[in-house]
Amino acid sequence: MSSDRLTSDRTTVLLVEDDQNIVDLVRTNLIARAHDVVVSKDGIDAVAMVEAHNPDAVLLDLMLPGVDGFELCRELRQRSPVGIIVLSARRAETDKVRALNLGADDYMTKPFGIEELLARINATLRRSRPGPAEAAGPEVVRAGDVEIDLAARKVTKGGELVHLTPTEFALLREFATNPGVLLTHAQLLRRVWGHGYETQTEYTRVYMARLRSKLEDPSGPTLFVTEPRSGYRFLVPDL
């Protein structure tokens, strides 16, 4: 995301959706609230549009005429850290978990209310845009060979840069600023995703697995300890 975007109130949203009624509804409401909107009707050009327009968020339908929505979600995540909100008529938890595993930041089932959609877009943008409190200090947290630079929003492991999405970093930040403290599912969901997510434990399960796969070694020390039916604890050596 460019630095001038951070100082502007306007954002760009890529809407990947083939239903013209939904396109018209979403585009009209987003434009009225200072969002620029670009649309891909079949998903075929969605990756190219992300590269061309550098959107702040992507709204992705899974049931597209041109491509497999799950595969497109995976490809978008591989290419960009952009926030991805899935909009789908698929209501099964397995579909939600699959989308989250492929890199989606959020999942909404159709039909949805426009105000809820706007709230979720804003929550996604907050995770990708550091606020004053985040930018204030040169705070660095180290856990084994993992170094978390909270001010620069940068994570390295063994000196190598670890690529985290804004949601992954927001979750890691909660642990880094609360080492050794039990953080419940409800606390993490409320702090990272927002109010109303407190029972969506599949979000924490999926994203904790993503953090572990990126930061822990199978033969190395455990950084994230699961407290059954409660939450997780971040272990820092010599705490």
Buried (B, 14 or more C-beta within 10 A) or exposed (E): BEEEBEEEEEBBBBBBBBBEEBBEBBBEBBEEEEBBBBBBBEBBBBBEBBEEEBBBBBBBBBBBEBBEBBEBBBBBBEEBBBBBBBBBEBEEEEBBBBBBBBBBBBBBBEEBEEEEBBBBBEBBBBBBBBEEEBEEEEBEBEBBBBBBBBEEBBBBBEEEEBEBBBBBBBBBBBBBEBEEEEBBBBBBBBBBBBEEBBEBBBBBBBBBEBBBEBBBEEEEEEBBEEEEEEBBBBBBEEE
